[in-house]
Amino acid sequence: MLVETMITLRETLAALQAAKKVGLPVAVSFCCNDKLQLLSGEPLGDVIKQVERFHPLFIGVNCVSLDVATRTVNYLHG
């Protein structure tokens, strides 16, 4: 299941829980601002900590500018 263009942690967790409940593998991508926050204002680092417990196939970013995408991917890469 591809959970994409997520902008809130609450909705992301609901989608990940639904995928887990039915036994589907899941991947997730976020839409972030230039401060590396979800559009709801939640810091990406805090969100990633919550999402990692679901062991997604990947965590990505989409529907953002090239600059924000590059910064986010660099952050995710560590």
Secondary structure as the mmCIF struct_conf table of DSSP 4:
data_model
#
loop_
_struct_conf.conf_type_id
_struct_conf.id
_struct_conf.beg_label_comp_id
_struct_conf.beg_label_asym_id
_struct_conf.beg_label_seq_id
_struct_conf.end_label_comp_id
_struct_conf.end_label_asym_id
_struct_conf.end_label_seq_id
STRN STRN1 LEU A 2 MET A 6
HELX_RH_AL_P HELX_RH_AL_P1 LEU A 9 VAL A 22
TURN_TY1_P TURN_TY1_P1 GLY A 23 GLY A 23
STRN STRN2 ALA A 27 PHE A 30
STRN STRN3 CYS A 32 CYS A 32
TURN_TY1_P TURN_TY1_P2 ASP A 34 LYS A 35
BEND BEND1 LEU A 36 LEU A 36
STRN STRN4 GLN A 37 LEU A 38
TURN_TY1_P TURN_TY1_P3 LEU A 39 SER A 40
BEND BEND2 GLY A 41 GLY A 41
STRN STRN5 PRO A 43 PRO A 43
HELX_RH_AL_P HELX_RH_AL_P2 LEU A 44 GLU A 52
TURN_TY1_P TURN_TY1_P4 ARG A 53 PHE A 54
BEND BEND3 LEU A 57 LEU A 57
STRN STRN6 ILE A 59 VAL A 61
BEND BEND4 CYS A 63 VAL A 64
HELX_RH_AL_P HELX_RH_AL_P3 LEU A 66 HIS A 77
#
